[in-house]
Amino acid sequence: MLRYFSIFFLLIYTCNSNAEIKDKIIQNLKKTNNLDFDFEQNINGKIENGNCTIEYPKKIFCKYDLNNQKILVSNGRSLVIKTENSYYIYPIDKTPLSLILDKKFLLKKVNDLEERIIDNKFINYNFFENENEINLFFDRKTFNLIGWQTVDIYQNLSITYLSSIIKNQKLNKNLFVLPERN
């Protein structure tokens, strides 16, 4: 009988612990208006690094540490990827970033989904939306978003890891102006 009580209390503790984790992630996201971070992105084994700034909803500016001066910019409606020699523009709603950069959407998903604890360090939420599979990763200590995994529009596996995260800085509003074509 004692064994059943122990299992019962362990289950209750685990459920309360997971609910507390979810609540802390939600509260942290609600308080976050923007993020600045360094990133490492792995697309099918090709690794790129740089720095990004996100402003909710759906705005992002990334400058890559590459010789070709690659930048990625979204003004909330369109997404531009520009290098010295190329210029691509997409409707942001056709990309997984549209979902990742939408704080209201993220809050709903985190609230509705069950989390997975990975190596007692990371909290993972996995979902399918608009034919996109998205994995979000949060730090278990800070409850910050620390990465995501998606399949991009070319069916490439893309894994992005965030580090050196700074929240709620004063931002230059011109940061999210789409660059002109070359």
C-alpha positions as CSV (number, residue, x, y, z in Angstrom):
1,M,0.0,0.0,0.0
2,L,2.9,2.4,0.8
3,R,4.3,1.8,-2.7
4,Y,1.0,2.9,-4.3
5,F,0.9,6.1,-2.2
6,S,4.5,6.8,-3.2
7,I,3.7,6.4,-6.9
8,F,0.6,8.5,-6.5
9,F,2.5,11.4,-4.8
10,L,5.3,11.1,-7.4
11,L,2.8,11.5,-10.2
12,I,1.2,14.5,-8.5
13,Y,4.6,16.2,-7.9
14,T,5.6,15.6,-11.6
15,C,2.3,17.1,-12.8
16,N,2.6,20.1,-10.6
17,S,6.3,20.5,-11.6
18,N,5.4,20.4,-15.3
19,A,2.6,22.9,-14.8
20,E,5.0,25.2,-12.9
21,I,7.5,25.0,-15.8
22,K,4.8,25.8,-18.4
23,D,3.6,28.7,-16.3
24,K,7.1,30.1,-16.0
25,I,7.7,29.9,-19.7
26,I,4.4,31.6,-20.4
27,Q,5.1,34.4,-17.9
28,N,8.6,34.9,-19.3
29,L,7.2,35.1,-22.9
30,K,4.5,37.5,-21.9
31,K,7.2,39.9,-20.5
32,T,9.4,39.6,-23.6
33,N,8.9,42.3,-26.2
34,N,12.2,41.7,-28.0
35,L,15.3,39.6,-28.0
36,D,18.9,40.1,-29.1
37,F,21.1,37.0,-29.4
38,D,24.0,35.3,-31.1
39,F,23.0,32.3,-33.1
40,E,24.4,29.1,-34.6
41,Q,22.3,27.7,-37.5
42,N,22.8,24.3,-39.0
43,I,21.1,23.7,-42.3
44,N,21.7,20.2,-43.5
45,G,25.2,20.2,-42.0
46,K,26.2,23.7,-43.2
47,I,26.8,25.9,-40.1
48,E,26.4,29.6,-40.1
49,N,26.8,32.1,-37.2
50,G,25.7,35.6,-36.5
51,N,23.5,37.9,-34.4
52,C,19.8,38.5,-34.5
53,T,17.2,40.8,-33.1
54,I,13.6,39.8,-32.8
55,E,10.8,42.2,-32.1
56,Y,7.3,40.6,-31.6
57,P,5.3,40.2,-33.7
58,K,7.1,38.8,-36.7
59,K,10.0,41.1,-37.0
60,I,13.6,39.9,-37.2
61,F,17.0,41.2,-38.3
62,C,19.9,38.8,-38.6
63,K,23.5,39.6,-39.7
64,Y,25.5,36.6,-40.5
65,D,29.3,36.3,-39.9
66,L,30.1,35.6,-43.5
67,N,32.2,37.3,-46.1
68,N,29.1,37.6,-48.4
69,Q,27.4,40.1,-46.0
70,K,24.3,38.0,-45.7
71,I,21.4,39.5,-43.8
72,L,17.9,38.3,-43.1
73,V,15.2,40.8,-42.4
74,S,11.4,40.7,-41.8
75,N,9.2,43.7,-41.3
76,G,6.3,41.5,-40.2
77,R,4.9,41.0,-43.7
78,S,7.8,40.0,-45.9
79,L,11.1,38.2,-45.3
80,V,14.2,39.2,-47.3
81,I,17.5,37.2,-47.5
82,K,20.2,39.4,-49.1
83,T,23.9,38.7,-49.8
84,E,26.3,40.6,-52.0
85,N,25.1,38.6,-55.0
86,S,21.5,37.6,-54.3
87,Y,18.2,38.9,-53.1
88,Y,15.3,36.7,-52.1
89,I,11.9,38.0,-50.8
90,Y,9.1,35.8,-49.4
91,P,5.8,36.4,-47.7
92,I,6.7,35.7,-44.1
93,D,3.4,33.8,-43.6
94,K,4.8,31.2,-46.0
95,T,7.7,30.4,-43.7
96,P,8.0,28.7,-40.3
97,L,9.5,31.9,-39.0
98,S,6.0,33.4,-39.2
99,L,4.9,31.1,-36.4
100,I,8.2,31.3,-34.3
101,L,8.1,35.1,-34.4
102,D,4.4,35.3,-33.3
103,K,4.3,35.6,-29.5
104,K,0.6,35.2,-29.2
105,F,0.8,32.0,-31.3
106,L,3.7,30.7,-29.2
107,L,1.8,31.4,-25.9
108,K,-1.2,29.5,-27.2
109,K,0.9,26.5,-28.3
110,V,2.9,26.3,-25.0
111,N,-0.3,26.5,-23.1
112,D,-2.0,23.8,-25.1
113,L,0.9,21.3,-25.5
114,E,2.7,18.9,-23.3
115,E,6.4,19.6,-22.8
116,R,9.3,17.2,-22.9
117,I,12.2,17.6,-20.6
118,I,15.5,16.8,-22.3
119,D,18.6,16.0,-20.3
120,N,17.0,17.9,-17.4
121,K,18.3,21.1,-19.1
122,F,15.9,21.8,-22.0
123,I,12.1,22.0,-22.3
124,N,10.8,21.1,-25.8
125,Y,7.4,21.7,-27.4
126,N,6.8,20.0,-30.8
127,F,3.9,20.8,-33.1
128,F,2.7,20.7,-36.7
129,E,1.1,23.9,-38.1
130,N,0.4,24.8,-41.8
131,E,2.4,21.8,-43.0
132,N,5.4,22.8,-40.8
133,E,6.9,20.7,-38.1
134,I,8.4,23.0,-35.4
135,N,10.3,22.1,-32.3
136,L,10.8,24.9,-29.8
137,F,13.4,24.7,-27.1
138,F,13.5,26.6,-23.8
139,D,16.2,26.7,-21.1
140,R,15.0,25.0,-17.9
141,K,16.7,27.5,-15.6
142,T,15.9,30.8,-17.3
143,F,12.8,29.7,-19.3
144,N,14.1,31.7,-22.3
145,L,13.6,30.5,-25.8
146,I,17.0,29.1,-26.8
147,G,16.3,27.5,-30.2
148,W,14.1,25.9,-32.7
149,Q,14.2,23.2,-35.3
150,T,12.2,23.4,-38.6
151,V,12.1,22.2,-42.1
152,D,12.6,25.2,-44.4
153,I,10.8,26.0,-47.7
154,Y,13.4,24.0,-49.6
155,Q,12.8,20.9,-47.3
156,N,16.1,21.5,-45.5
157,L,16.4,20.6,-41.8
158,S,17.2,23.9,-40.1
159,I,18.4,23.9,-36.4
160,T,19.0,27.3,-34.7
161,Y,20.6,27.6,-31.3
162,L,20.4,31.0,-29.4
163,S,23.1,32.2,-27.0
164,S,24.0,35.5,-25.2
165,I,20.3,36.4,-25.0
166,I,19.4,40.0,-24.0
167,K,15.7,40.9,-23.6
168,N,13.7,44.1,-23.9
169,Q,16.3,46.5,-25.2
170,K,15.5,49.8,-26.8
171,L,15.5,49.1,-30.6
172,N,16.1,51.3,-33.6
173,K,12.8,51.0,-35.5
174,N,14.7,51.3,-38.9
175,L,16.3,47.9,-38.0
176,F,13.4,46.1,-39.6
177,V,13.2,48.1,-42.8
178,L,13.6,45.7,-45.8
179,P,16.8,46.3,-47.7
180,E,16.7,47.3,-51.3
181,R,17.8,45.0,-54.1
182,N,21.4,44.9,-55.2
